[in-house]
Structure formats: structure tokens, C-alpha cells
């Protein structure tokens, strides 16, 4: 795999459910973003005490700030080592001055 952008070594697809299903019963979604990203696990500032230990939610960075995301939009990340994980958006913040968006993720599962 050739990495073209060392700031964003991963790839992701962010989509939103249309609320409809196809004839096979699979959820239909609309793609909001499909491109490079960087996923970070265990970032500071997003760590909470869960039952008996501290747990962190992963953060995702994408190089755009002009997409209107919503909480619970679907995120599928293919990391540099080809691990594919699916999440939903917990919260996000656009930094238009830097043309960047940080997205806090929840509910991660390997696909």
C-alpha cells in the first residue's frame, strides 16, 4: 500500500441512513464523505472512567470542514494495516480555519 498523505494515512467512508431498506432488507445510506482520514485511539481529552477502569473513545480526523455531519452517522475506517472498523459519530467539531474536522467515535466493531 502506498501512502500519499502522511497526515491522513487511513481511509474512511462516512454515510447517513436514508431510513429505507432495499428488497433484501439491507439499510440504504447516502455517502457524505469518502476519502483519506486519520484514526487515533486513546487520545487525551476523551477518556472516561467506565466501571473499573479508564476507557478512551477513538477520534477521527478528516481534511475537510464543509460537510454537515450528524450524531449517529455511520463511519467505516480502513486503517493503514488494512483493519476495517465500523463506528457511529458521537460528536464532531469543524475547524474551518484549518480545513479540518475532528470526529469522536462510538460503538466500534471490526468488520
PyMOL commands that set and color helices and strands:
alter all, ss='L'
color gray80, all
select strands_A, chain A and resi 10-21+27-40+47-50+53-56+59-62+74-78+84-95+100-110
alter strands_A, ss='S'
color yellow, strands_A
deselect
rebuild
show_as cartoon
